[in-house]
Structure formats: structure tokens, C-alpha cells
Amino acid sequence: MPDAPHLDPALLRPALSSVQAYVPGRPLADLQRELGDVPITKLASNEGPLPPFPGALRAIADAAACQNLYPDPGAWALRDALGDIHGIDPDRIIVGNGVDSLIKILCMAMLDPGDELVMGWPSFISYRQGAMAQGATVTPVALDTRGAYDLDALAAAVGPRTRIVAVVSPNNPTGAAVDPRALARFVDALPSHVLPVVDEAYAEYLPDGSHDAVAMVREGRRLVAMRTFSKAYGLAGLRIGWMAGPVGMAESLAPVRNAFDVNAVAQAAALASLDDAAAELPARVAMARTERDRMARGLRDLGLDPLPSDANFVFVDVGPERAAELDRALTAHGVIVRPTAGFGAPGGLRMTAGTPEQTDRLLAVMRTALEGAP
């Protein structure tokens, strides 16, 4: 067979040369093949540890028979349901193929070369990727001592070419959320040429009464709020998220959206999940909070210093060399966690709250790994 031709890099836009590709965590099946019969505990990707809600599983099965047809391009049934729940006109809601796709849509629509996106760092890499792929500048702002976005520092970084200010709260990978009153003041004070985007992928795990960017949209503030069904709702494999924002957002972003980008199975599962939320969500969130806090206490008992978390994961910074050693040792024992170098925290490990049994195994294997580490 003749050698296949290579793609000439000169054909690509120069901006892409500086974009760091997202490197996903190691797949469970890949490690299982390597370790054989060793049980695998995956706590790397902040997924919910339980299957989709019962109603979602039924909806998935029902929708499977109709996959010869294209999905509803507007996801109208889901948008109507979200609008009813949150008191927002469905015309102001966009459903996307995960939050990542929504971030890229905003960046494509709003950023030209020379424009700027301001965000905290370390944080969720998709904002950096989306902006840099457009040739825009990314201005990183250090987090506060808790690992949350420093809103005062973020506001001070805004300039005349800033178009988007991203606030990830709770922040990924550090886990801390911003103060709700400070967030409202921050949004209100931004100049009109800047659109604030508040990423609430982990909103369900926040304590009651904490900030709710979707409610801020409903109240009339000028911002975009993002949510996902990947975490608390257990639909990570179907890739579905949504955002609510200003009037006219959907029409303005339509030129850069992919047609039929949210598949029909995902739409059906998300819609059924909303119906099941009152019965299913509280217990799942309670378990995640309990196991998150128990994991953090266990890590402290082992001599580590995890940051306080408002999400469904725990972050600990042990330094780059030690993080690599611990990651290798944990993986060798079948426990997958997430090194956070790709998020801008080269010395960090992020561990997802799972079931009680998964927490027990993580802590036991971590103890073994620490005893063997220099």
C-alpha cells in the first residue's frame, strides 16, 4: 500500500498553531485491557457515578427506533420545558452538543483576530481553545486563594477589545464558586461591549441559596448562563447542554451553529430527566456532596491539602513531579484520576466524587501510593 499523503500545515490557519488540543482522561476500557482482571475505578471526568434517571432510560429506548430521521433542529420540546422551569422565553435558550460546543459557537460568533476573552486561570480549557482558534487574545487572571474566580481582578483586566468575560463557577478544576452578590455586582458593572458568560456546569451541587446565573438572566441582567446534563443528570455520554441569554441570541448565533447538532436520543433523555428531577436529583446530589466531603477529609488524613469544593470533585495540588508519580501509581492499581496540567495547574490532581465504595477504594489506593512515593 502506498504511503498516504500528509496534510500540509501551510493550509491551516496560523492561529491554530498556538491552540492546545484538549487531552481527555484515559478511557476506562483502555486501562482495563492493560490491567486485565484488576477492577477499575474511574474518578477522572466528573461524570455522575449512577446511570441516567429511569425515565431517561425509557426515553432512550423509545427514541432508538426513530434514528432514521433527523432530530428536531431547534430542540423545541426541551427548550419549552427549560423555559417553563426557569421562567425564561424559550427563544432565549439554545441547546447544544455539550457546553463545549456552545462555547465554540459564542467564540466563532463574537471574536475576531485582535479581540480578547478574559477568564480566570487555571480553569476550563475550552474557553481558551475557542478564543485562540479565532485568532483572539486570551487574558488569564489568577484565581483567589480558595480557587474561585477573582471577580475584582477579572473586572480590572477588561479592556477596549474585550468581547467575552468567562466566569466558571464552581471552577473546574479547583471546585470553588464565586460569591453570588459579588457576581451580580460584577455583571452589572461590565461595559456594554463585553458579554459575561457564567458557566454553571456544576450548579446542582451548590448549596441552596448560592448564585444562579440562569435566574439572573430571568431577572433581566445582560449575560449568558450555561448548564449541562452531563454531570448531575448522568447524561455525559449523550453530550447535551444549554445556555440562556439576551433576546436575539439564538437568531444571532444561528449562522455559526451546526444543523441537527443535538441528536434525538439526547433530546429525549434530557426532556425525560427534567420530568424525573424532583424524584431523582436530590438523592444523587446529596451522595455527591457527602462523598466529596468524605474524600476531602480522607485526603487530609493522608497528609494532603485539598481545596474546599462546591462541585462534585476535589482538587489537590502536590507539585508537578509528585502529581505524575501519584497518577502513575493510582493508575497501576486501577484508579483513574485527572492530572490537571491541561487546565493550567501542572501540580494538581482532580478526583470525582463517586459512590461510597469508590471513595473507599480511592482512599485505600491513595494511601498505598503515598507510602510508595518519595
N, C-alpha and C positions, 0 to 999 in steps of 0.2 A: 504494500500500500504506500503510495507517495506521501511525503511529508505534507501536512496541512499548512496553508499559508498563515502567517501571523498578522494580526491586526496592527497596522501602522499607528503608533502613538500620535503621530502628527495629525491624524484625522480627528482626534479628540479635542474637545475644548480645553484650553490651557488651565482653566480653573480647577478641573478635575484632578490635576496632578497633586494638588495640596489637600484633597479630601481624604480623610482617613475612613476606610471602609469599616462598617460595623462587623465585629467579630463575635458571633453568637457563642454561648456557652457550649460545652461539649455535649453532644446528643447522648441520651441515656442508652440507646441501642448500641452505639459505637463502643461505649465503655463496657457494656455487658458482653459484647463479643470478645473484648480483650481479657476480661477478668473471669469469664466462664461462669461458674456457679456462685460466685460472690454476690450477695444481694446488693442492689444499687439503691441509694437514696439520693434523689436529685433535689437539691435545695439551692439552685443556681439562678433561676429565671423569674422568680417572684410570681409563679403561677399559683392558683389555688390548688390545694392538695387533693380536693374531692372532685368527683365527676360533675358535669353540668347538672342543673336542677332537674328534677323528674319531669316537669312539663317541657323543659328544653329538649330532653332526650326523646320524648314523644314527638315533639315538633320536628326534630332532626330526621327521625324515621319517616314521618309523613312527607316531609319535603323531599326526601331522597327520590321518590318516584317521579318527580316532575323536573328532573335536571336536564331533560332535553330542551327545556325552554330557558330563555334568558331571564335573569331576575328583574324585579322592579327597579329601574334605574334611579328612581327617586327615593326608594325605601320609604314610601309614604305611610304605610301602616305603622312602621316603627317610629317614624318622625311624629305622627299624630299621637301615638302613645306617650312618647317622651314629652311632647308639648303639653299634653293633659296633666302628666305627673308634675311637671316643673312650672306650669303656668306660663309657657313661652309659645309664641306663634310658631307652628311647625316650619313656616317659611324661613325662620331664622336658625334652623337646625340643619346640619349636614352630617350624614352618616358616611363613614369611610372604612377602608380596609385596614383597620387598626389606627391608632393615634399616629403612628409613623407616617402613614400616607397623608393624613390631614396636615401634619407639619410640613411635608414636602409641597403640598398644594398651596399653603399660605406663602411659603418661600418663593415658589415659582411665580405666584401672582403679584407679590409685593416687592421683591428685591431685584434690583439691577446691580451691575458692577459699580462699586463705589458706595452703595448703600450699606447700612450697618444693622446688625442684630446684636442686641446687648442681652447677656444672660449670666447667671451665676455659674461658677466652675470650682470644683468638679460637679458635673450634672449629666443630664441625659444627652447623649451624643447626637441624636437625630437633629436637634436644632442647629448644631454646628455644621453637620453634613448638609442640611438643606440650604443654609445660607451660603456656605463656601462653594457649593456646586453651582450657585448662581453668580459667582464672582463677587459676592458681597463680603464685607468685613465682619468678623465676629469679635466682639469685645467682651472678654471674660472678666467677671467681677468675683472677688473672693467671697466665700461664704462666711457667715458669722461663726462664733465659737461652738454653737450647737450643731453646725452642719446645715443650717437653714439659709435661704436666700437673705442677704443683707439688703433690704429694700432701700435704705438711705444711700448706700454705696451704688446700688443699681440706678437710682434716680440721678445721682451725680454723674454717672457715666453717659447719660443720654446726650447726644449732640445733634447738630442740624441734619446729618444724613441718617440718623437712626430712624428706622421704619418699624421694627418689631422689638419689643422687650418681652422676653420669656421669663416666666416665674414658674418653676416646677415645685409644687408643694402638695404633699410631702416630697422632698427632693430625693431623686434617685441618682447616686447610690447611698446617700448619707442618712436619709429617713426623716429628717426634721421638717416641720411645717412652719410657715410664717404666721405671725400674729394676725388675726382676722381684721382688727381695727386698723392696724398698720397697712394691711393690704388695701383696704378701702381708700385710705388717705393717699396711698401710692398711686392707685389707678386714677383717682380724681385729679391729681396734680400733674399728670403727664401732659405734655403739649399735644396739640391736635394732630401733628404729623406723625405721631407714634401710636401704634396699636399694641396694647398689652395683651399677651396670651398667657393665661393661667392654666397650667397643666395639672389636672387633678386625677391622675390615673389611680391614685391610692386613696381617693376621698372617702370611700366607705369605711376605712379603718380609723379615720379621725375621731377623736372624742366628740360626743354630742355637743353642739353649740360652736364648734370650730368653723373656720371660714368655709364658705360655699360660693364659689365663683359663679356657678350657674344661677344662684339666687341674685347675685349682683347683676347679671345680665337681665334677669326678670325685672329688677328694680329700675332699670334704665341706664345703668352705667355702660360706658363705651369700652368693651373688652370682648375677648373671645375666651370661652371656658371649654376645656377639653376633658372628656371622660372616656372610659373604656369598659368593655365587658370581659376583658382578658383576665382580670385578677379575681376580685371577689365573686364574680358571676361564673367563673370556671369555664370560659369560652376562649381561652388563649389560642387553641388550635384552629378556631374559625376566623380569627382576625377581624374584629369588628369594634369600632369606636365611633364617637360622635363629638361634635362641637356645636356650641350655641354662641351667637354673636350678634353684631349690629344688623339692622334692617338692610336688605340688599346684599348681604354677604353671599348667599347661595348663588344669586344671579351673577355677581361679580367674579366668583371663583369658577363658574361653570366652564369657561374656555380652557382651563388647565386640568380639569378633572377627567379621569378615565371613565368612559361609558361602561356601565354594568360592573363597577369595581367592587361592589359588595355582593357576594354570592347569595343565592336564595336560601340556602341552608342556614347561613349565618344570620340572615334577617329573621327567619322563622324562629331560630333558637333564642335570639336576643329578645324578640317580642314575647315569647313564652316565659323567658326569665323574668321579665318585668311583672308578669302575672303571678309568678311564684315568689317574688322577692320578699313579701311580707312574711311568708311562712318559712323561707329557707335562709334568707340573708343574715338575720340576727345571730343565729347559732354559729354560722360559719365565720362571721366577723369576730364573734366572741372567742372562738377557738384560736383564730389567728392572733388576736391580741394576747391571749393567755400564753400561747406557745412562744410568741415573740418575746414577751417579758421573761418567761422561764429560760429561754435560750440566752438572753442577755445576762440574767443572774448566773447561769451556769458558766458562761464565758468569763464573767468577773471572778467567779470562784476559782477558775483556772489561771488567773493572773492577767487576763486580757482586759482591755478598757473600751468596750463598745460604746458608740454614741447612743444617746436616747433616741428612740424611733417612734414616729407617729404612723408608720406604714406597716406592711406585713413582712418586714425583713429587718435584719440587724447588720450594721456595718462596724467593722473594727479595723483600725489602721495599725499594722505591725511592722511596717517598713518593707521596701520592695524585696529584699533578699529573703526575709523571713516569710513574707506572703507567698513567694514562689515555692519555698520549701514546704510550707504547710499545705498549700494547694496540691502539690505532688503527693504528699503523704496521705492526705484525705482521699484523693482520687484512687490511690493504690488500695485503700480499704473500701472502695465503693461508695464514697460520699462525694457528691459533686457540689461545690460552692462556686462563687463567681469572683475571680480576681477582677479588680476594678481599674486596672491601668487604662483600659479603653475609655473609661468615664473621666479620666483626668486625675485619678487617685492611685498612683502606682504602688503604694504600700498597703492597699486595702483589700479586704475580703468581705463580700456581701453574702449573707446567708438567709434564705427564705424561711419564714415560719411555716411549718407543715403540721403533720399530725403529732400527737404526743409521742408515738413510737418513733417517728422521725427525729424529733427533738432529742429523745434519749440516745438514739444511735449517733447523731451528730456529736453530742457532748462526750460520749464514750470514745469515739474515734478521735475527736479533737484532743482529749486527754492523752491518748496514745501518741498522737502526732507531736504534741508539745513535749512529751517525755523523750522523744527521739530526736527532737530538733536541737540545734546548737543553742 
